[in-house]
Amino acid sequence: MARPLLAPAPSSPPAPAAAPSFSIVITAYEVAPYLGEAVRSALEQTLPAADVVVVDDGSSDDVDGALAPYRDRITLVRQVNQGPGAAKLAGARAASGEFVSFLDGDDVYLPQRLEALAEAAAARPDLDVLQTDAWVESGGERLRRVYDETWEFEVDDQRRGILTRCFVLGHAAARRALLVALDGSDRTTLDDWECWIRLILDGARAGCVQEPLSVYRVRPGSLSTGRTSLYRRGTATLRKFEAEPGLSEAERTALVQTRSEWSRLLTLELARDALHAGDRRAARPLLKRIVRSRGYDPRARLKALISLLAPGVARRLLAERAAKEWVGAGGMRVSR
């Protein structure tokens, strides 16, 4: 039975097509304790990958030891540290499949993931980006599926939707030819959101199999879960598209609104970071900005005012909360 697929309606009835080939590109930076399991999950797919490429993005940990059991079954690419975007594009260049499916070195695929993607590609050959739903896991416990009523995969208006939020997951697969064409971008600053924005604005359409077939492992302090880093990178990404000539008025409005919201969220995180570090000099102008701006909800402004008046109390409360839980991307709270 075909798996349910979320995707924009085809412009014409799709003709039957053979399933394309898929490569898996695993990016690794300081994740050696997890890397072996990621590679094993890629090699144990029910539909074998055309090849599995591991990109070591300048790690200082024992990548060689982690890869030793699999060395004759993978392609290893090494580069000086340039960031996840550069690592993914380096992997795409080294891959041979028609589609490249990405996997972070501390995450895993479930066995039928490539099989599901291939089925979707054969059924909808008009789609250029394919993914499945995923589990979010912390400390071995599955917390939730990525997509629920609070975070939905965009179907109707993907151009406007991708400028509002990154509804495409980092584990997605995309046509290799489209990814290689991104080499003209600044690969050292390219992140997942910018990648999917560029592809979708250029005409790519995305589909999502509604079955969780990969696992995101969230850990406090990792690049993908650090909110300050997330909002800083997201704000910088959106700024790159402000002068994009092909945007409609509605799309440009969505972009400006999203960038403004992410700028506010970044200010909140920077203020929390400064308070937590006891840096009152850095915290005060940020807190004043929050108090004076009507863009923040009344509760956030009240908290900022209290923090201005009693920074020591605010720092203590933040420390108490941090001891009990950490808060990751999307506001997800995970108990320690």
Order of alpha helices (4+ residues) and beta strands (2+ residues): beta-beta-alpha-beta-alpha-beta-alpha-beta-beta-alpha-beta-beta-alpha-beta-alpha-alpha-beta-alpha-alpha-alpha-alpha-alpha-beta-beta
